[in-house]
Amino acid sequence: MQVRHEVARLLVSWELAEICDDAVLCLSEALTNAVLHARPARPVTITIHRDLRTLRIEIADTGRGMIMHDPGCPADPDALRPGDELAEHGWGLRVIDALAARWGVDADDAGKRVWFEQDIPSIGRLGVMP
């Protein structure tokens, strides 16, 4: 997937190689969910924010699934589990929950935004941001 490679290159250019693999895997899981579950023929938007302490990646789509009552509220832990431990699908949110420092789902009039954050190791805080 070209998006993963582009994001990986960006994170490495920001001297965030240490958290790159986890961030790209979380992105891939959230993006796959958005593409599979968003309304047909609607765009999916990826936004990447970085400050000195946190990397935040947001995936916005027009789907309404997984929207919680409170903005930013992580999904119910029961929603994270596939029905069968041997299932090939349904593990994406569980992967994000395991790898991200924080994550959640925000709703707006256009749909929802799944976001996750990675803490930036102190060595990466010295990197120059473009």
Buried (B, 14 or more C-beta within 10 A) or exposed (E): EEEBEEBBEBBEEBBBBBBBEBBBBBBBBBBBBBEEEBEEEEEBEBEBEBEEEEBBBBBBBBBEEBBBEEEEEBBEEEEBBBEEEEEEEBBBBBBBBEBBBBBBBBBEEEBBBBBBBBEBEEEBEEBEEE
